[in-house]
């Protein structure tokens, strides 16, 4: 977990439940260890924890539909801290980012806008997610910071930016659909070495499944990036499988563009591990984590 992540030390759920009563029914006591715990395999418990952390720690009120992806806050916070390092921003910088597939929670833009004052264009293909994302932005008075944009499934970056007046964005971020099909989503391809995640996966349809999986999705971002070039200073994505990282880096190399850089970082929370990749067409990609050049 990132060194600045406030959840490096697990939250005190008993104390959290006192401040956020909706969480109380899900806080259990391990009598042997005399310690409170929460069953994160219960989607209602996961939703309550996410809403509690966002409200108590970030003053964000969110509505989370139970038939859409319920995000875990610590893992999302890791991504934002990594972006902070990558673009080396200060709180006073006028930062503009793009969140590809923002989801019903709109969690990345909400967190980054509240913490750092960043501005976002947040795209989404699912109408129900768009409805909730816009609602979450509005109830937190962040309409001036975050713009929600409904896009077609095949429109990753180029088309959504076509009618946008802004000439350059500081970064784009993405938590892509990890799975190739419904069998993959159910864990049919999971190796025995890789432990089961501690939290339930509540995502549906386009949130978690894409033809070709996350590698194909990120490949589409890479292809769009070769057209957009420096209109986005730093392109980034999270990856759910370690094997995907090598495939994505190979795709970047295959593009044979000498000004493309990439960097990698690993986010972890409990049994859940995520990898990240970033590349840029700007010769001065900020951050000290740039490790390779294609």
N, C-alpha and C positions, 0 to 999 in steps of 0.2 A: 504494500500500500504506500502511496506517496507520502513523503515525510511531512507535508503540510496538511494531510488529510486529518480532519478533526476526529475521524472515526478509527484512527489507529488503535485507540483504546475503545473497546466496545461500549455502547451507551448503557447507562443504568436504566433498564426497562421499567423497574419498579418506580423510580423517580419520574421517568418519562410519562408513565401511565397516570401519575398524580396530576401532571400538568395537562395531559390529553386523555380525558376520561374514556373516550371511545376505544382506547387501547387496553383498558383494564381487563376485559373478558379474556384476552389472549395471553396475559402474563401468568405463567405457571411457575410453581416452585419445585425445584429439585430438592427433596427433603434430605437426601443423602449428602448433597453438597451444600445445602442451605443457600441455594442461589436461584435467582429468577431466570427464566428462559422463555423463549417464544418459538412455537413450531412454525418455521418459515415455509413448510410444505402446505400450510393452510393459506389459501389465497386471500381470505378475509383478514387474517393476521398480518400478512405481508402488506396489504393495502393500508391497514391501520398504522403499521410502523412507518411506512413511507410518508403518509400524511402527517403523522406526529413529528417526525424529524424535520420535514419541510416547514411545518408551522412553528415549532419551538425554536429550531436553530436558524431558520432563514426568514421567518415571518412570511411564509408563502402558504396561501390556502389553495389546495388543489382538489379537484373532483376527479376520481379515477373510475371509469367504467369497468366492471368486473369481467367483461368479455373482451377486454383489450389488455395489452402488455402493462404489467405493473412494475415499474422500475425500482431497483434498489438504489438508495441514495449514495452510499459510500463508493460504489463502483463508478457512478456517474461523476461524482466529485473528483475522483482520480483523473478522469479524462480532462476535466477543466483545469486542474492543477498542471497537468502535462502540457496543455495548450499554453498556459501562462508561461511556463518555462520555455516553450518552443518559440513563442513570438516575443518573449521578454517584454511584456507590457507593464505599465503602471496603471494605477486606478484612474488616473486623470486622462489617459490616452483615449481618443475617440475611436474605439475598435468596432469594426463591422464584420460579423461572421455569418456563415450559412450553415444551417442544420438540415441535413438531407434526411427526410423521414423522421420528423420531430415526434410523432406519436401523440396519443391522446393527452399524455401528461405534459408534453412540451418541456420536459424537465431540464434539458441542457440550457436552452435559452432563458428559462426562468431563473435557474441557479446563477448563470453567468451575468445576467442583467442585474439581479439583486446583489450579488457579491462584488462585481467589478464594473457595473454600469455599461456593459457591452451591448451593442445593438445587433439584431438578428433578422435575417430573412429565413423563415422556417418553412420548409416544404413538406407536403404530405399527400399521399395518394388515396387514403381512405377517408370517405366523407364523415364517418362517425368520429374518427380521430381528429379531423379538422374542427368539427363542432366543439369537442371538448378542449382541444388545444386553444382555440380562440376564447372559449369561456374562461379557461385558466389564466390566460394573459389579461383579459379584461378585469376579472375580479381582483387581480393583484395590481391594477393600475399601471400596467406595463405596455399599453398599446403604442405608446410613442417609441418604445424600445424594440418591440418584437412585431414583425409582420408575418402572419400566417398565409401561406399560399398553397392552394389546391393545385396539384399537377397530375398529369397522366402517368401511368406506371412506367412507361418507357422514357419519360423525361427526367433525366438525372440532374444535369447542371446547365447545359447550353440553352435549352428551351426556357427553363424558368428564369434565366438571367436576361433573355432577349429583350423583354420589355421593362427591365429595371434600369433606372437612370444612373444608378451608382456605377462609376467607372472601375473601381477596384475594391475588393474585399480582402480583409486581412487573413482569413482562413475559411475553410469549409470543414465540417466534421460530420461523421456518420457512424451510426451503430447499425450496420447492414443486416438484412435477413440472413441468418446463419445457415439455414437448412435448404437442401436441394428439393426435398419433397416431404410429405407427411410422415413417412416411415423414418426418415432421417430425424425429423422433429421429435419423434417418439423415442429416439435413442437407439434405433436399430444399428446404427453405424458406430456407436460409442465403444471404444476399446475397454477391456477389463482393467487396464492399468489406470485409466482416468477415472477418478472418483466421481460419484454422483453429486450434482450440485445440492447445496443445502436448502435452496429456495425453489418454490414451484415456478414453472414457466407458464405464464398466463396468456402469452401472445397468440394471436390468431392470424391466419391467412398471410397477407402481404407483410405483416410485421415480422414474421419469422421464416417465411418460405419464399424463395426466389429460384427461378429456373437456372440451374448452374450454381446455386448457393452463393455464399458471400464472395468467393473468388470472382465469379462472373459479375456480380454487382459492382465490386471495386474496380474490375476491369473496365466497366462502363464509365466510372468516374475518371479513370486514367485516360480513356479515349477522349472524353469531354475536356479533360485538362490540357491535352495536346492542342486542342483548338482554342481554348480560352487563354492558355499560357499564363501570363502574369496578371490577368484580370483578377485572379485569386492568388494572393502571395504564397499561401501555404495550404496544400491539399492534405487532408488527414482522414484516416478511418480506423475504427476499432475492428478487431478480428476475433472470432470466437474459437478458432482452431489454430493451433500452432503450425500445423501443416500448411494452412492457407498463407502464412507469412512468406514462406519460400516461393510459393506460386506467384504471389503478388509482386515480390521483388524481381522474379524472373520476367514478369510482364513489363515491369518498368525498364529492365535492361533491354528487352526486345524492342522497345520503342526507340532505342538508340539515339536519344536526345541528350547531348552532352551537358545541358544545363539542368537536367533533372537530378535532384538530390533525394535521398530518402533516409529516414531515421526510424529506429524501432525502439519500443519501450513495452514493458509488460506490466499490466495491472492485475492485482490479485485480491480476492476477498473470500475468506473461507475456502471452500473447495472450488470456487469459481475463478478461473484465470481468463484473462483477455489480453490480446496482443494489439499493438497499434503500429501504424505505418504513416509516414509523412513524406511528402516530396514537394519540390518547388521549382519553378522556372526562373526564380529570381536568384541571382548569384550570391546574394547576401542573406540566405535563409538564416533567421535569428536562432539563437539557442546554441548551447555548446554540445548538444546531443547528436549533431549531424555526424554520422559515422561513415557513410558511403557516398560515392558519386558514380552514376552510371555513365 
